[in-house]
Amino acid sequence: MKLLVTGGAGFIGSAVVRLAIARGHEVVNVDALTYAACLDNVVEAADSPLYSFEQVDIRDHAELDRVFARHKPDAVMHLAAESHVDRSIDGPAEFIETNIIGTFNMLEAARKLWVESGTPDAFRFHHISTDEVFGSLPADPGVQFTEDTPYDPRSPYSASKASSDHLVRAWHETYGLPVLLTNCSNNYGPYHFPEKLIPVIIINALAGKPLPVYGDGSNIRDWLFVEDHADALLLVIEKGEVGRSYNIGGENECTNLELVHTICAIIDRRRPKPRGSYADQITHVIDRPGHDARYAIDPNRIRKELGWRPSVTVEAGLVRTVDWYLENEAWWRKLLERHGVGERLGVRV
């Protein structure tokens, strides 16, 4: 299968690119190389004859038309997005332009190719989204997001992703474009950009800096190892039912404070301090505006229909993640120099 992957130099996109190439798929990586992208993320795939790269911004519809006409993919995996909630609070315009207008451009470029190719049944447009579109859950562990949960986004980021999800469904209903949608829980793992919670905690711990925890740290997230996510995404595009959405979760719920303590304990074992624990550096900071209390995904649909379950527990995944950051300091050090990285963002009200 020839896959066109947008955002393939980003965190989740690069995991998809690496896995797809390893499984023998052709991959066209379309990425604008904005601040959160890094071609080092796909260096192991870059020399493959199955790999090609196009530096294109999805907001540029003419360039997208050129890429689609040149490569004629069998399927599209649309991951490119502005994704950092804190940045969306400070500067929502880029999120609207990339996540909504960019998705519109992608849908139109894909539809044009699909129609010109004779509307092949095998074509797929797979839109990758987030559980944040569903809003916030109560603490009750019996309540989880399903594919039928009403949308209730609370941040500019999640509102822009909700909008893009609606566009994808509309292009299926109106034009018949063969689409698939997935909504995932919080990803983590190697190559995670160092402005997100887990890499921030690892990097700050090693630097002897405060480990910032928003509010009282009671916010709950469901953590999904990025390589598990990539596996699920490829399964959905190969076997998912057209027009259907699938929630992809890690089945690993914990509070932010519990997560940070777990990371500190791992680093304590891997690189002990002369005295005390890295947990001594935990610092509670002012909470993010509109911070959702809990996310949790009910994964029954993808489990029952496609036979997928996550293979990595949060404990094992965090060990692998910490070890990767300890062994790849050169990778994350140069990213710390990019705009806004290491600063507290998203505190405007």
Protein Blocks (a to p, Z undefined) as FASTA:
>chain_A
ZZddehklmmklmmmmmmmmmnopacddddehiakbcfklmmmmmmpckbccddddfklm
klmmmmmmmnopabdcdfbdcfbfklmmmmmmlmmmmmmmmmmmmmmmmmmmmmmnopaa
kbccdddddfklnopadfblkbccdfklccddfbfklmmmmmmmmmmmmmmmmnopacdd
ddddddedehiackbfklmmmmmmmnopacddehjhpaccddddfklmmmmmmmmmmmpc
ehiacdddehiacdfklmmmmmmmmmmmmmccfbdcfklmpccddddehiafbdcddfkl
mmmmnopacfbdfklmmmmmmmmmmmmmmmmmmmmmpghihpaehkaZZ
